[in-house]
Amino acid sequence: MQGSEIKFGVEFDPATRILPFLTAAIQYPRLVNRSSNFVLSLVLLVTGALAAQEGPPTTIGEFMSMDSPTRIIAHRGFSGQAPENTLVAIRQAIKAGADMVEIDVTMTADGQVILLHDETLDRTTSGQGLPTDFTLEELRGLDAGSWFGPQYAGEKIPTLAEALETVKNRILINIEIKTEAVEHGVVPKVVALIAEHEMLDQVVVSSFSPEALRLMKVSDPAVITATLFNKELHTGRDPLEIIQEVGSRGFNISGKRLTQAMIERCHKHGIPVAVYTVNEPDQMHLLMEVGVDAVFTDHPDLMIEVLEEGEARIAVGNGI
């Protein structure tokens, strides 16, 4: 997502988001007098203060709370620093302090659930072809790290079981089910693994496939799901209708397609909005300003800096 890609269809009315915090302007009049962007500064001040007071969420319910500071989702792990969808990327996301790690899952020929974003092995491993043409043992022989950097040579394609063991009680996880994996029976496998690891309250499942989300609710209605906006299926439709038809609790969308009207529609009905994939500080600031609840980023450390500077920047810059 490029810096010019975030466009909002409705003009943002800052007052609707910060009325509860306007008393800060009375306590700190210099903030009003000296700030070139009072609205953004006040939002950042409040968000920074909240972030400093609260620790990372430990349940999906806490994560989806609309009263929380902007949440940080490490996209495919800390994929700006390590090879995506690997255990090392997940561990580095935990170390960086992200609130949640997002991974992609698909299937092997022998019915194992593995981490892989693309339909083929070509881009992120030393192999070629479809993962469903290979057994897990065969895929274990591939190198999933060298493409990113020589220091990651020998990194393996992990299973979902290994990823869940790595994150349990350490960081929340968003499991994105790849559309092409649905026909291979991935949904009941994911449900079983979540139950086996006793992580129902630490996992949210997302997908671009409405069928995957419907099957998830049939398999286990207790699993919390989030709808990924599918431009081919969802363009021009009411986001609330999109969410309700599959029983989702969250709405994830690209910054390219996000509008202020979508944010307001979702928030009116208690649906948190998460935006992907955001790697520029200006975009992060903008999304915080308009009330986005969570941000997917390849650089969780950068988003943490943006949140932390909310309080520090104003305190130093305005003499508070």
C-alpha positions as CSV (number, residue, x, y, z in Angstrom):
1,M,0.0,0.0,0.0
2,Q,1.5,3.3,-1.1
3,G,1.3,6.6,0.6
4,S,-1.2,8.0,-1.8
5,E,-3.5,5.0,-1.7
6,I,-5.5,5.8,1.4
7,K,-8.5,7.8,0.2
8,F,-11.7,8.5,2.2
9,G,-15.0,8.9,0.5
10,V,-16.5,11.1,3.3
11,E,-14.7,14.0,4.9
12,F,-13.5,13.2,8.4
13,D,-15.2,15.0,11.3
14,P,-12.6,14.9,14.0
15,A,-15.0,16.1,16.7
16,T,-17.0,12.9,16.5
17,R,-13.9,10.9,17.6
18,I,-12.4,13.2,20.3
19,L,-15.2,14.8,22.2
20,P,-14.6,12.7,25.3
21,F,-11.0,14.1,25.4
22,L,-11.6,17.8,24.8
23,T,-11.0,18.5,28.5
24,A,-7.3,18.0,27.7
25,A,-7.4,21.3,25.8
26,I,-8.5,23.1,28.9
27,Q,-5.7,21.5,31.0
28,Y,-3.1,22.1,28.3
29,P,-4.0,25.3,26.5
30,R,-0.5,25.5,24.9
31,L,-1.4,22.3,23.0
32,V,-4.2,24.3,21.2
33,N,-2.1,27.5,20.8
34,R,1.0,25.9,19.4
35,S,0.0,22.8,17.5
36,S,-0.2,23.0,13.8
37,N,-2.6,20.1,13.8
38,F,-4.5,20.1,17.0
39,V,-6.9,17.2,16.1
40,L,-4.1,14.8,15.2
41,S,-2.0,15.9,18.2
42,L,-4.8,15.3,20.6
43,V,-5.7,11.9,19.2
44,L,-2.0,10.9,19.4
45,L,-1.8,12.2,23.0
46,V,-4.7,10.2,24.1
47,T,-3.7,7.1,22.2
48,G,-0.1,7.3,23.5
49,A,-1.3,7.7,27.1
50,L,-3.6,4.7,26.7
51,A,-0.9,2.6,25.1
52,A,1.4,3.5,28.0
53,Q,-1.1,2.4,30.6
54,E,-2.3,-0.8,29.0
55,G,-0.3,-3.9,28.4
56,P,-0.8,-6.0,25.2
57,P,-4.2,-7.8,25.0
58,T,-4.3,-11.4,26.1
59,T,-7.6,-12.4,24.6
60,I,-9.4,-11.7,21.3
61,G,-12.1,-9.9,23.2
62,E,-9.6,-7.4,24.6
63,F,-8.0,-7.0,21.2
64,M,-11.4,-6.1,19.6
65,S,-12.4,-3.7,22.3
66,M,-13.3,-0.4,20.7
67,D,-12.0,1.5,23.8
68,S,-8.4,0.4,23.2
69,P,-5.5,2.2,21.5
70,T,-4.8,1.3,17.9
71,R,-3.7,-2.4,17.8
72,I,-0.6,-3.6,16.0
73,I,-0.8,-6.7,13.9
74,A,2.5,-8.1,12.6
75,H,1.7,-9.0,9.0
76,R,3.0,-12.6,8.3
77,G,5.1,-12.1,11.4
78,F,7.8,-9.4,11.5
79,S,8.0,-9.8,7.7
80,G,10.0,-6.6,7.2
81,Q,12.8,-8.1,9.2
82,A,12.6,-11.9,8.6
83,P,11.1,-14.3,6.0
84,E,7.3,-14.2,6.1
85,N,5.3,-17.0,7.6
86,T,8.2,-18.6,9.4
87,L,8.8,-19.3,13.1
88,V,11.6,-16.8,13.2
89,A,9.3,-14.0,11.9
90,I,6.8,-14.9,14.5
91,R,9.3,-14.9,17.3
92,Q,10.6,-11.5,16.2
93,A,7.1,-10.1,16.2
94,I,6.7,-11.3,19.8
95,K,10.1,-9.7,20.7
96,A,9.1,-6.4,19.0
97,G,6.0,-6.1,21.1
98,A,3.2,-6.5,18.5
99,D,-0.3,-7.2,19.8
100,M,-1.1,-9.9,17.3
101,V,0.7,-11.9,14.6
102,E,-1.0,-12.7,11.3
103,I,-0.2,-15.8,9.3
104,D,-1.6,-17.5,6.2
105,V,-2.4,-21.2,6.1
106,T,-2.9,-23.8,3.3
107,M,-2.7,-27.5,2.9
108,T,-0.2,-30.2,1.9
109,A,-0.9,-33.4,-0.1
110,D,-1.1,-35.5,3.1
111,G,-3.6,-33.1,4.8
112,Q,-1.3,-31.1,7.0
113,V,-1.9,-27.4,7.6
114,I,1.2,-25.3,6.8
115,L,2.1,-21.6,6.7
116,L,2.3,-20.2,3.2
117,H,0.9,-17.1,1.6
118,D,1.1,-17.7,-2.2
119,E,-0.7,-20.4,-4.2
120,T,2.7,-21.8,-5.2
121,L,6.0,-22.4,-3.4
122,D,8.0,-20.5,-6.0
123,R,8.4,-17.0,-4.4
124,T,9.2,-17.9,-0.8
125,T,10.9,-21.3,-0.9
126,S,13.5,-23.2,-2.9
127,G,10.7,-25.3,-4.3
128,Q,8.2,-24.9,-7.2
129,G,4.6,-25.9,-7.7
130,L,1.6,-26.2,-5.5
131,P,1.9,-27.2,-1.9
132,T,-0.9,-29.7,-2.3
133,D,1.3,-31.7,-4.6
134,F,3.8,-32.4,-1.9
135,T,3.7,-34.2,1.5
136,L,4.8,-32.4,4.6
137,E,8.0,-34.4,4.7
138,E,8.8,-33.4,1.2
139,L,8.1,-29.7,2.0
140,R,10.3,-29.9,5.1
141,G,13.3,-30.4,2.7
142,L,12.8,-26.9,1.2
143,D,14.5,-23.7,2.3
144,A,12.0,-21.0,3.2
145,G,14.5,-18.4,4.4
146,S,17.4,-17.9,1.9
147,W,15.2,-15.8,-0.5
148,F,15.0,-13.2,2.2
149,G,18.6,-13.2,3.3
150,P,21.5,-15.7,3.7
151,Q,21.3,-15.4,7.5
152,Y,17.9,-17.3,7.3
153,A,19.2,-20.1,5.1
154,G,17.6,-23.4,6.2
155,E,14.5,-21.9,7.7
156,K,11.6,-24.4,7.2
157,I,8.0,-24.1,6.3
158,P,6.2,-24.4,9.6
159,T,3.0,-26.2,10.4
160,L,0.1,-24.4,12.0
161,A,0.6,-26.6,15.1
162,E,4.1,-25.3,15.4
163,A,3.0,-21.7,15.0
164,L,0.3,-22.2,17.7
165,E,2.8,-23.7,20.1
166,T,5.1,-20.7,19.5
167,V,2.5,-18.0,20.2
168,K,0.4,-19.6,22.9
169,N,0.1,-17.2,25.9
170,R,2.7,-15.0,24.3
171,I,0.8,-13.1,21.5
172,L,-2.6,-13.3,19.8
173,I,-2.8,-14.8,16.4
174,N,-4.8,-14.1,13.2
175,I,-5.0,-17.2,11.0
176,E,-5.9,-16.3,7.4
177,I,-7.3,-19.2,5.5
178,K,-6.3,-19.1,1.9
179,T,-9.2,-19.4,-0.5
180,E,-7.6,-22.2,-2.6
181,A,-7.2,-24.4,0.6
182,V,-10.9,-24.5,1.4
183,E,-11.6,-27.3,-1.1
184,H,-8.8,-29.3,0.4
185,G,-10.5,-29.4,3.9
186,V,-8.5,-26.8,5.7
187,V,-11.3,-25.4,7.8
188,P,-12.1,-28.5,10.0
189,K,-8.3,-29.0,10.4
190,V,-7.8,-25.4,11.7
191,V,-10.8,-25.8,14.1
192,A,-9.3,-29.0,15.4
193,L,-5.9,-27.5,16.0
194,I,-7.3,-24.5,17.8
195,A,-9.2,-26.8,20.1
196,E,-6.2,-29.1,20.6
197,H,-4.1,-26.2,21.7
198,E,-6.9,-24.7,23.8
199,M,-6.5,-21.3,22.2
200,L,-10.1,-20.4,21.4
201,D,-9.7,-17.0,23.1
202,Q,-6.3,-16.3,21.5
203,V,-7.2,-16.8,17.9
204,V,-9.2,-15.0,15.2
205,V,-9.7,-16.6,11.8
206,S,-10.0,-14.5,8.7
207,S,-10.4,-15.1,5.0
208,F,-11.3,-13.5,1.7
209,S,-13.5,-16.6,1.1
210,P,-17.1,-16.2,2.5
211,E,-17.4,-20.0,2.2
212,A,-14.4,-20.5,4.5
213,L,-16.0,-18.2,7.1
214,R,-19.4,-19.9,6.8
215,L,-17.7,-23.4,7.2
216,M,-15.8,-22.1,10.2
217,K,-19.1,-21.1,12.0
218,V,-20.6,-24.4,11.1
219,S,-17.6,-26.3,12.4
220,D,-17.4,-24.3,15.7
221,P,-19.6,-21.3,16.2
222,A,-17.4,-20.2,19.1
223,V,-14.4,-19.4,16.8
224,I,-14.1,-15.7,16.3
225,T,-13.8,-14.7,12.7
226,A,-13.1,-11.5,10.7
227,T,-14.1,-10.8,7.1
228,L,-11.5,-9.8,4.6
229,F,-12.9,-7.4,2.1
230,N,-13.0,-9.1,-1.3
231,K,-13.0,-6.6,-4.1
232,E,-14.5,-9.1,-6.5
233,L,-17.4,-10.0,-4.2
234,H,-17.9,-7.0,-1.9
235,T,-17.3,-3.8,-3.9
236,G,-20.3,-1.5,-3.6
237,R,-21.9,-3.5,-0.8
238,D,-22.8,-2.5,2.7
239,P,-19.9,-3.6,5.0
240,L,-22.3,-4.6,7.8
241,E,-24.2,-6.9,5.4
242,I,-20.9,-8.5,4.3
243,I,-20.0,-9.1,7.9
244,Q,-23.4,-10.3,9.1
245,E,-23.9,-12.8,6.3
246,V,-21.0,-14.9,7.5
247,G,-21.2,-14.1,11.3
248,S,-18.0,-12.3,11.5
249,R,-16.9,-10.0,14.4
250,G,-14.3,-7.9,12.6
251,F,-13.8,-6.2,9.2
252,N,-10.3,-6.2,7.6
253,I,-9.7,-4.1,4.5
254,S,-7.0,-2.6,2.4
255,G,-6.3,1.1,2.8
256,K,-6.9,1.4,-1.0
257,R,-10.6,0.7,-0.5
258,L,-11.3,2.1,3.0
259,T,-13.7,5.0,3.3
260,Q,-14.7,7.0,6.3
261,A,-18.3,5.8,5.8
262,M,-17.2,2.2,6.2
263,I,-15.5,3.0,9.5
264,E,-18.5,4.8,10.8
265,R,-20.9,2.1,9.6
266,C,-18.9,-0.6,11.4
267,H,-18.3,1.3,14.6
268,K,-22.0,2.1,14.9
269,H,-22.6,-1.6,15.2
270,G,-19.6,-2.4,17.3
271,I,-17.4,-3.9,14.6
272,P,-13.7,-3.1,14.8
273,V,-11.9,-2.2,11.5
274,A,-8.4,-3.3,10.7
275,V,-6.4,-2.0,7.8
276,Y,-3.6,-3.6,5.8
277,T,-0.7,-3.4,4.9
278,V,0.6,-0.1,6.4
279,N,4.4,0.5,6.4
280,E,4.7,4.3,6.3
281,P,4.4,6.5,9.4
282,D,2.2,9.1,7.7
283,Q,-0.3,6.4,6.8
284,M,-0.2,5.1,10.4
285,H,-0.8,8.6,11.8
286,L,-3.7,9.1,9.4
287,L,-5.4,5.8,10.2
288,M,-5.1,6.5,13.9
289,E,-6.7,9.9,13.3
290,V,-9.7,8.5,11.5
291,G,-10.3,5.9,14.2
292,V,-9.1,2.6,12.7
293,D,-8.9,0.0,15.4
294,A,-5.9,-2.1,14.2
295,V,-3.2,-1.9,11.6
296,F,-1.5,-4.8,9.8
297,T,2.2,-3.9,9.2
298,D,5.4,-5.6,8.0
299,H,7.2,-3.3,10.6
300,P,5.5,-3.6,14.0
301,D,8.5,-1.8,15.5
302,L,7.7,1.3,13.4
303,M,4.0,1.3,14.4
304,I,5.1,1.0,18.1
305,E,7.3,4.1,17.6
306,V,4.3,6.0,16.1
307,L,2.1,5.1,19.0
308,E,4.7,5.9,21.6
309,E,5.6,9.2,20.1
310,G,1.9,10.3,20.5
311,E,2.5,11.4,24.1
312,A,6.2,12.1,23.9
313,R,6.1,14.3,20.8
314,I,3.4,16.5,22.2
315,A,4.9,16.7,25.6
316,V,8.3,17.9,24.2
317,G,7.0,19.9,21.2
318,N,4.4,21.8,23.2
319,G,6.2,22.1,26.5
320,I,3.5,20.1,28.3
